[in-house]
Amino acid sequence: MCGIAGYLGRTIPGLLPRMMIGIRHRGPDGDGEFISSPLHLGHTRLAVIDLQSGSQPMFSAGRRLVTAYNGEIYNYLELRAELEARGAQFQTRSDTEVIPLGFQIDGPGFFARLIGMFAFALADVDRRTLYLVRDHFGIKPLYYSKTSEGLAFGSSAQSVAMHPAVDRSLNPTAIRDYLQFRYVPGGRHFFSGVETLPPATILECDFDGGVSTTEFWTPRRRRPEARTDVDAWVDDTTQRLDDSLRIQLRADVPVGLFLSGGVDSSAIATFAARHATGPLTAYTYAMEGEHDEVAGAAAVVRHVGARHVTVTPDGQGGLSGLYEAIACMDHPVGDAIVVPTYHLCQAAARDLKVVLTGEGADEIFGGYVHFSALLKLERLARAVPFARRIAGAVGMLPVALLNQFFDYQASLGRLGRQKLARMIERLDDPRALYRLASSIIDDEDIVAAAHLGAPAREAPIELSLSDLMQDTVRTWLPYQILNKMDQLSMIHGLEARVPFLDPRLYDLLLTAPDSLFIDGRDNKVLLRRVLERAGGVNARRPKYAFHVPIEQRYRGELVSLCDEWLGPAVTSRHGILNQQFIRASLEALREGEFLASKRLLAMIGLHMWLDAHA
């Protein structure tokens, strides 16, 4: 795992070294540069495979091709054997080398055959062409900026923004999206001049400045088949998941894992134990109380024979480290979950360079609670044409009944009832329903919350399970889930691998029947069956969201952070948030409102990020 940075254009003295400072934490084991105007290319290395001879930038014979690469190609041994049979001559044992040699034989079409997580720059010096390529799901980040000077790019948006021609003014649409959803969907960045290269995309730029992009893969919409042989689906899925773990354990350094005790990480531990060449080390964050995961994780550890490390909050409180976590991110995520993730990565990095994580399971196996909620509302709209008329009665219904549709980890609360009423009012508008289910500040409230204007109308969406899962893979997965894990692990020089996100597994599940994802109140049905077949534990454990109870246990800390980061002086300095909305949210927090805590945390995160970077 590494970092890349560079630009096309006239030489600007000292710029490339400054850009590399912005990615130094991603590659503390070494660095390298290649400059042949107009190409300026830098690399910092975290050595995981071929520790001795895998330095970068890496060149092909004759130095026609030069590569700077961030990531891991898990099927590199298979690709290497094939390329050698076709005449390629390798000089190293590194997975990096398959990129230039594969391109030399097959051209850009070779990139779709890479199974892994990657973001790389490949320059064909003879043809004066630069390719920027990002992996299928967007596991590894890649930012770029088209400027009057040419093209700037890198693993870090901060690094790209060091180019003097990049527009660092704030993008109001990106900030509004963040406040509403706690992350920024799509390729927008807080800096107006910085863009995110979409997943599975090749950006081709000639040295004279012409730019084009193409997709080499897309997360297609599910089209369930009539085949309902559950045993056959379990067999096929087991084979794919087992092979994903087998190749993702390839490393010349020890590999550990993050373990919550839920079905996702239990499956990772169970299959990893089959292929690990030595004892695994599992890391679990101890939340304590009803949200604690330690007991469930301990059962898995005993079953697979791993070493168990429990990470506990430091003595300063449950939100200690929030600023450090937010400040290290190129795209902030306004969720308290960044705090335990930051500490978990920090602890693992003291012992290891590589961990396996369970990211992606909810997206490809149907694990999110809002999937069921939206499907129920969609059925309600079809079965009861006049259902919209009951919206006004939501406030009088018991919370237990409402939670059948709108399940929060805390009491539904006044704000949650208000949201559900709005959802019922919009039963005839699937896109509005989806935005309401996904947001913490609704379209109706954002104008009062911030001086950013109203959101634009978005393209329609259907509320089928297939459409919901596809949209989640395209937006929430790369720009929230994977962005968060990459940033919070790499700031500590830790590589986080995600075995569920193998494109072969995703493509297999495209034709599985809906009942193998959600069946009544049970979710991730197929994955649970796979874990049972593999002899794992916790296969029937209910899904518990990894929730930091800021509206309850850490309310006092949250109020103190509000005093520090949301007071009139800070608000007026940044000129984005409305003090009246902040005061209303604080009052709701004092009443124990779950949504209010989410809103305040996101607003605090915005000011923290702006102070750190803007």
C-alpha positions in Angstrom: 0.0 0.0 0.0 1.4 3.3 -1.0 0.7 6.9 -2.1 1.0 8.5 -5.5 1.2 12.2 -6.5 2.1 14.0 -9.7 1.2 16.5 -12.4 1.5 17.1 -16.1 2.7 20.6 -17.2 5.6 23.0 -16.8 8.0 22.3 -14.0 7.2 24.2 -10.9 10.3 24.2 -8.6 9.6 22.3 -5.3 6.0 21.4 -6.2 6.4 17.6 -6.5 8.3 17.3 -3.1 5.5 19.3 -1.5 2.8 17.1 -3.0 4.6 14.0 -1.7 4.6 15.4 1.8 0.8 15.1 1.6 1.0 11.4 1.0 4.0 10.6 3.2 1.9 8.8 5.8 0.6 6.4 3.2 4.1 5.1 2.4 6.5 5.5 5.3 9.0 2.8 4.0 10.4 4.7 1.1 9.9 7.1 -1.8 10.8 7.8 -5.4 10.4 10.4 -8.2 10.4 10.4 -11.9 10.5 13.7 -13.9 10.6 13.9 -17.6 8.8 17.1 -18.5 5.9 17.5 -18.8 5.4 14.4 -16.5 6.3 14.7 -12.8 5.6 11.5 -10.8 6.1 10.7 -7.2 5.5 7.7 -5.0 5.7 6.8 -1.3 5.8 3.1 -0.3 4.4 0.9 2.4 6.2 -2.3 1.7 4.0 -5.4 1.8 5.0 -7.6 -1.1 8.5 -8.0 -2.4 10.1 -5.9 0.3 13.5 -5.7 -1.3 12.9 -5.0 -5.0 9.5 -3.4 -5.3 10.5 0.2 -5.3 8.6 2.8 -7.4 8.1 4.5 -9.8 8.7 1.2 -11.7 9.8 1.0 -15.3 9.4 -1.4 -18.1 12.3 -2.6 -20.2 13.6 0.4 -22.2 11.8 2.7 -19.8 8.9 3.3 -22.2 6.3 2.7 -19.4 6.5 4.1 -15.9 4.1 3.2 -13.1 3.3 4.6 -9.7 0.8 2.5 -7.9 -1.2 2.4 -4.6 -2.8 -0.9 -3.7 -2.6 -4.6 -4.0 -3.2 -6.9 -7.0 -4.3 -10.1 -5.3 -4.3 -12.3 -8.5 -0.9 -11.1 -9.5 0.6 -14.6 -9.4 -2.0 -16.0 -11.8 -1.6 -12.9 -14.1 2.2 -13.2 -13.9 2.2 -16.8 -15.0 0.0 -16.0 -17.9 2.0 -13.0 -19.0 5.3 -15.0 -18.8 3.8 -17.7 -21.0 3.1 -14.9 -23.5 6.7 -13.7 -23.4 6.8 -11.1 -20.7 10.0 -10.9 -18.6 9.7 -9.9 -15.0 12.5 -8.3 -13.1 10.9 -8.3 -9.6 8.5 -10.4 -7.4 6.2 -7.4 -6.9 2.6 -7.3 -7.9 3.2 -3.8 -9.3 5.1 -5.2 -12.3 2.0 -6.9 -13.8 0.5 -3.5 -14.5 3.1 -2.2 -17.1 3.8 -5.7 -18.5 0.1 -6.5 -18.8 -0.6 -3.2 -20.4 2.3 -3.7 -22.8 0.7 -6.9 -24.1 -3.1 -6.1 -23.9 -3.3 -2.3 -23.6 -5.9 -0.6 -21.3 -8.2 -3.7 -21.6 -5.9 -5.5 -19.2 -6.9 -3.3 -16.3 -10.4 -5.0 -16.0 -8.6 -8.3 -15.2 -7.0 -6.9 -12.1 -8.6 -8.3 -8.9 -7.6 -6.1 -6.0 -7.7 -2.6 -4.6 -5.7 -0.1 -6.6 -5.2 3.4 -7.8 -2.3 4.0 -10.1 -0.7 6.2 -12.7 0.8 4.6 -15.8 2.6 6.7 -18.4 3.5 5.6 -21.9 6.4 8.0 -22.5 6.7 7.1 -26.2 3.1 7.8 -26.9 3.0 10.8 -24.5 -0.1 9.4 -22.7 -0.9 9.2 -19.0 -3.5 6.7 -17.6 -5.1 7.1 -14.2 -6.9 4.0 -13.1 -9.1 3.2 -10.0 -10.3 -0.2 -8.8 -13.7 -1.7 -9.4 -15.4 -0.6 -6.1 -13.3 2.5 -5.3 -11.4 1.0 -2.4 -8.4 3.1 -3.0 -8.7 6.9 -3.5 -7.6 8.9 -6.6 -8.1 12.6 -6.9 -7.3 14.9 -9.9 -7.7 18.4 -11.1 -7.9 19.7 -14.7 -6.3 23.1 -14.7 -5.0 25.7 -17.0 -1.5 24.3 -16.4 -2.5 20.7 -17.3 -3.4 17.9 -14.9 -2.6 17.3 -11.2 -3.4 14.0 -9.5 -2.7 12.0 -6.3 -3.9 9.7 -3.5 -4.7 12.8 -1.4 -6.9 15.7 -2.3 -4.7 17.9 -0.1 -1.7 16.9 -2.2 -3.5 17.7 -5.5 -4.6 21.1 -4.1 -1.0 22.1 -3.5 -0.7 22.8 -7.2 -1.1 26.6 -7.5 -3.5 26.3 -10.5 -6.1 24.2 -8.5 -9.2 26.1 -7.3 -9.4 25.7 -3.5 -12.6 27.7 -3.2 -15.3 25.8 -1.3 -18.0 23.9 -3.3 -21.4 24.7 -1.7 -23.0 21.6 -3.3 -20.5 19.3 -1.7 -20.8 20.9 1.7 -24.7 20.8 1.5 -24.5 17.1 0.6 -22.2 16.4 3.6 -24.5 18.2 6.0 -27.5 16.3 4.8 -26.0 12.8 4.4 -22.8 13.0 6.6 -20.6 12.3 3.6 -20.3 13.5 0.0 -21.9 11.2 -2.6 -20.4 11.2 -6.1 -17.2 12.7 -7.2 -17.5 16.2 -5.7 -15.0 17.5 -3.2 -15.1 20.4 -0.8 -12.5 22.1 -3.0 -14.2 23.3 -6.2 -11.2 22.4 -8.4 -10.7 18.8 -7.1 -12.6 15.8 -8.4 -12.6 12.2 -7.4 -11.9 9.6 -10.2 -15.0 7.3 -10.1 -14.5 3.6 -9.3 -13.7 1.3 -12.2 -12.7 4.3 -14.4 -9.7 4.9 -16.7 -8.8 8.6 -17.2 -6.6 9.0 -20.3 -4.7 12.3 -20.7 -2.3 13.0 -23.5 0.7 15.1 -22.5 -0.8 18.1 -24.4 -3.8 18.2 -22.1 -6.6 16.2 -23.8 -8.6 14.2 -21.2 -11.2 11.4 -21.6 -12.6 8.8 -19.3 -14.0 5.3 -19.8 -15.4 2.7 -17.4 -13.9 -0.8 -17.5 -16.6 -2.3 -15.2 -19.8 -1.3 -13.6 -21.8 -2.6 -10.6 -24.7 -3.9 -12.6 -28.3 -4.0 -11.3 -29.3 -7.4 -9.8 -31.6 -9.5 -12.0 -32.7 -12.5 -9.8 -33.1 -15.8 -11.6 -35.7 -18.5 -11.0 -32.9 -20.8 -9.6 -33.7 -21.1 -5.9 -31.6 -24.1 -5.0 -30.3 -22.7 -1.7 -27.6 -25.4 -1.3 -26.2 -24.5 -4.7 -26.1 -20.8 -3.9 -24.3 -21.6 -0.6 -21.8 -23.8 -2.4 -21.0 -21.2 -5.1 -20.8 -18.3 -2.7 -18.6 -20.3 -0.3 -16.2 -21.1 -3.1 -15.9 -17.4 -4.2 -15.5 -16.1 -0.7 -13.0 -18.8 0.2 -10.9 -17.9 -2.9 -11.1 -14.2 -2.1 -9.7 -14.8 1.3 -7.0 -17.2 -0.1 -5.6 -14.6 -2.4 -6.0 -11.6 -0.1 -3.8 -13.3 2.5 -0.9 -13.0 0.1 1.7 -10.7 1.7 5.3 -10.8 2.8 4.3 -9.4 6.2 1.9 -10.7 8.9 -1.9 -10.1 8.3 -4.4 -9.5 11.1 -8.1 -8.7 11.1 -10.8 -6.4 12.6 -13.4 -8.4 14.5 -16.7 -7.3 15.8 -18.3 -10.7 16.4 -21.1 -10.1 13.8 -21.7 -12.3 10.9 -19.4 -10.2 8.5 -16.2 -10.3 10.4 -16.9 -13.8 11.8 -17.0 -15.0 8.1 -13.8 -13.2 7.4 -12.1 -14.8 10.4 -13.4 -18.3 9.6 -12.2 -18.4 6.0 -9.0 -16.5 6.8 -8.1 -19.2 9.4 -8.2 -21.8 6.6 -5.5 -20.2 4.6 -3.3 -18.2 7.1 0.2 -19.5 7.4 0.5 -18.5 11.0 -1.7 -17.4 14.0 -4.0 -14.5 13.2 -4.3 -11.4 15.5 -7.9 -10.0 15.8 -8.6 -6.4 17.0 -11.9 -5.5 18.7 -13.1 -2.1 19.9 -14.6 -2.3 23.4 -17.6 0.0 23.4 -18.9 -1.3 26.7 -22.6 -1.4 27.6 -25.3 -2.7 25.3 -23.3 -1.8 22.2 -20.2 -3.8 23.2 -18.9 -6.4 20.7 -16.1 -8.0 22.8 -18.1 -11.1 24.0 -19.2 -12.0 20.4 -15.7 -11.4 19.1 -14.2 -13.6 21.8 -16.3 -16.5 20.8 -14.9 -16.2 17.2 -11.4 -15.9 18.5 -11.7 -19.1 20.5 -13.2 -20.9 17.5 -10.4 -20.0 15.0 -7.5 -19.9 17.5 -6.6 -16.3 17.0 -4.8 -13.9 19.3 -7.2 -11.2 20.6 -6.4 -7.6 21.2 -9.1 -5.4 22.8 -8.9 -1.7 22.1 -10.6 0.5 24.7 -11.4 4.3 24.6 -8.6 6.3 26.3 -9.2 8.1 29.6 -10.4 11.3 27.9 -13.8 9.9 26.9 -15.6 8.3 24.0 -15.2 11.2 21.6 -11.5 11.8 22.2 -9.7 11.8 18.9 -12.6 13.2 16.9 -10.6 16.2 15.6 -7.6 14.0 14.6 -9.9 11.6 12.8 -11.7 14.3 10.9 -8.6 16.3 10.1 -6.8 13.4 8.5 -9.5 12.8 6.0 -9.7 14.2 2.4 -13.4 13.7 2.4 -14.8 14.0 6.0 -17.4 11.6 7.3 -19.6 13.3 9.9 -20.2 10.2 12.1 -18.9 9.4 15.5 -17.9 6.0 14.1 -14.7 7.6 12.9 -13.5 7.8 16.5 -13.4 4.0 17.3 -12.2 3.3 13.7 -9.3 5.7 14.2 -8.3 4.2 17.5 -8.7 0.6 16.2 -6.4 1.4 13.2 -3.9 3.1 15.4 -3.7 0.1 17.7 -3.4 -2.4 14.9 -0.6 -0.4 13.2 1.6 -0.8 16.3 1.8 -4.5 15.5 1.0 -5.0 11.8 0.9 -3.4 8.3 -2.1 -5.3 7.0 -5.6 -6.2 8.4 -8.7 -7.8 6.9 -12.0 -6.0 7.4 -15.7 -6.7 6.8 -16.5 -3.6 4.7 -18.8 -4.3 1.8 -20.9 -7.2 3.3 -23.9 -5.1 4.0 -23.9 -3.6 0.5 -23.6 -6.9 -1.5 -25.5 -9.2 0.9 -28.4 -6.9 1.9 -27.6 -6.0 5.4 -28.9 -2.4 5.9 -32.0 -1.8 8.0 -33.2 0.9 5.6 -33.5 -1.7 2.8 -36.3 -3.4 4.7 -37.9 -0.1 5.8 -38.1 1.2 2.3 -39.4 -2.0 0.9 -42.2 -2.0 3.5 -43.1 1.5 2.6 -43.1 0.7 -1.1 -45.5 -2.2 -0.5 -47.6 0.0 1.7 -47.9 2.6 -1.1 -49.1 -0.2 -3.5 -51.5 -1.9 -1.2 -53.1 1.2 0.4 -53.6 4.0 -2.1 -54.7 6.4 0.5 -51.9 5.7 2.9 -50.5 9.2 2.6 -53.5 10.5 4.6 -52.3 8.8 7.8 -49.1 10.9 7.9 -50.6 13.3 10.4 -51.3 10.5 12.9 -47.7 9.3 13.1 -47.1 11.3 16.2 -49.9 9.4 18.1 -48.7 5.9 17.2 -46.6 3.8 19.6 -42.8 3.9 19.1 -42.7 0.1 19.0 -45.1 0.1 16.0 -43.2 2.8 14.2 -39.9 1.1 14.6 -41.2 -1.7 12.5 -40.7 0.7 9.6 -38.1 3.1 10.9 -35.5 1.3 13.1 -33.1 3.5 15.0 -30.6 2.3 17.6 -32.3 4.7 20.1 -35.9 5.8 20.7 -37.5 7.0 17.5 -38.0 10.4 19.1 -39.8 13.6 17.9 -37.5 14.2 15.0 -37.7 10.6 13.9 -41.5 10.7 14.0 -41.4 13.9 12.0 -39.2 12.2 9.4 -41.5 9.2 9.1 -44.5 11.5 8.6 -42.7 13.2 5.8 -41.8 9.8 4.3 -45.5 8.7 4.3 -46.5 12.0 2.7 -44.1 11.2 -0.1 -45.1 7.6 -0.8 -45.7 8.5 -4.4 -42.1 9.8 -4.9 -39.5 7.0 -4.5 -36.5 9.3 -4.8 -37.8 11.6 -2.1 -38.4 8.6 0.1 -34.8 7.4 -0.5 -33.3 10.8 0.4 -35.4 11.1 3.5 -34.3 7.6 4.7 -30.6 8.5 4.0 -30.4 12.0 5.4 -30.0 13.5 8.8 -31.1 17.0 7.7 -34.0 16.8 5.2 -34.4 18.9 2.1 -37.1 20.9 3.9 -34.6 21.7 6.7 -31.3 22.3 5.0 -32.2 25.9 3.9 -32.8 26.7 7.6 -29.6 24.9 8.7 -27.1 26.5 6.3 -26.6 29.3 3.9 -26.2 27.0 0.9 -29.4 27.1 -1.0 -31.9 24.3 -1.8 -30.8 20.9 -3.3 -31.5 20.3 -7.0 -33.9 17.6 -8.1 -32.3 14.3 -8.6 -32.9 11.4 -11.1 -35.7 9.0 -10.1 -35.0 5.6 -8.4 -37.1 2.5 -8.0 -37.5 1.1 -4.4 -36.8 -2.5 -5.4 -34.2 -4.4 -3.5 -32.1 -4.6 -6.7 -32.1 -0.8 -7.2 -31.5 0.0 -3.6 -28.5 -2.3 -3.5 -27.0 -1.1 -6.8 -27.3 2.6 -5.7 -25.7 1.8 -2.4 -22.7 0.2 -4.1 -22.3 3.2 -6.4 -22.6 5.9 -3.7 -22.5 5.0 0.0 -19.9 2.2 -0.4 -17.1 4.1 -2.2 -17.7 7.6 -0.8 -18.5 6.8 2.8 -17.6 3.3 3.9 -14.5 2.7 1.9 -13.3 6.4 2.1 -13.6 6.3 5.8 -11.6 3.0 6.3 -8.9 4.0 3.8 -8.3 7.4 5.3 -8.3 6.3 8.9 -6.1 3.2 8.3 -3.6 4.9 6.0 -3.0 7.8 8.3 -1.4 5.2 10.6 0.5 3.4 7.7 -2.0 0.5 7.9 -3.4 -1.4 4.9 -7.0 -2.5 5.2 -8.1 -5.2 2.8 -11.8 -5.9 2.1 -12.3 -9.5 1.0 -16.1 -9.2 0.4 -15.3 -6.7 -2.4 -14.1 -9.2 -5.0 -15.8 -8.4 -8.4 -16.2 -12.1 -9.0 -18.3 -12.5 -5.9 -20.4 -9.4 -6.7 -21.1 -10.7 -10.2 -22.1 -14.1 -8.8 -24.7 -12.6 -6.5 -26.4 -10.5 -9.3 -28.7 -13.4 -10.1 -29.5 -14.6 -6.5 -33.1 -14.5 -5.5 -34.2 -11.7 -3.1 -35.1 -14.2 -0.4 -31.4 -15.0 0.0 -30.7 -11.3 1.0 -33.8 -10.3 3.1 -36.4 -12.8 4.3 -38.9 -11.4 6.7 -37.0 -9.9 9.6 -33.8 -11.8 8.7 -31.1 -10.1 6.6 -27.9 -11.4 4.9 -29.6 -14.7 4.7 -27.1 -16.2 2.2 -24.0 -15.0 4.1 -25.4 -16.6 7.3 -26.0 -19.9 5.5 -22.4 -19.7 4.2 -21.0 -19.1 7.6 -23.0 -22.0 9.1 -21.8 -24.3 6.3 -18.2 -23.3 7.0 -18.7 -24.2 10.7 -18.3 -20.6 11.9 -19.9 -19.1 15.0 -22.4 -16.2 15.4 -24.1 -17.0 12.1 -27.5 -16.3 13.7 -26.4 -13.3 15.7 -28.8 -10.4 15.0 -27.3 -7.4 13.2 -26.2 -4.6 15.5 -25.0 -1.4 13.9 -21.6 -0.3 15.2 -23.2 2.6 17.1 -21.4 5.2 19.3 -24.2 6.3 21.8 -23.4 10.0 21.7 -27.1 11.0 22.4 -26.9 9.0 25.7 -23.6 8.1 27.2 -21.5 10.8 25.6 -24.0 13.6 25.6 -21.9 15.7 27.9 -18.8 15.4 25.7 -20.9 16.3 22.6 -22.3 19.4 24.3 -18.7 20.5 25.2 -17.7 20.0 21.6 -20.7 22.1 20.4 -19.5 24.9 22.7 -16.1 24.8 21.2 -16.9 24.3 17.5 -20.4 25.6 17.0 -20.4 28.8 19.0 -21.2 32.2 17.4 -17.6 33.1 16.8 -16.7 29.9 14.9 -20.0 30.0 13.0 -19.6 33.6 11.9 -16.0 32.9 10.9 -17.0 30.2 8.4 -20.3 31.7 7.4 -22.1 28.5 6.6 -24.2 27.3 9.5 -27.2 29.0 11.0 -27.0 29.6 14.8 -30.8 29.3 15.2 -30.7 25.8 13.8 -27.7 24.9 16.0 -29.6 26.1 19.1 -32.7 24.1 18.1 -30.6 21.0 17.6 -29.0 21.5 21.0 -32.4 21.7 22.7 -33.4 18.5 20.9 -30.2 16.8 22.1 -31.1 17.7 25.7 -34.4 15.9 25.1 -32.4 12.8 24.1 -33.1 13.1 20.4 -31.1 10.6 18.3 -31.2 12.6 15.1 -30.1 15.8 16.8 -26.9 14.1 18.0 -26.2 13.1 14.4 -26.8 16.6 13.1 -24.6 18.3 15.7 -21.7 15.8 15.2 -21.8 16.4 11.4 -21.8 20.2 11.9 -18.9 19.9 14.4 -17.0 17.8 11.8 -17.5 20.4 9.1 -15.9 23.1 11.2 -13.1 20.8 12.3 -12.3 19.9 8.7 -12.4 23.5 7.5 -10.1 24.7 10.3 -7.7 21.9 9.4 -7.6 22.3 5.7 -9.4 25.4 4.3 
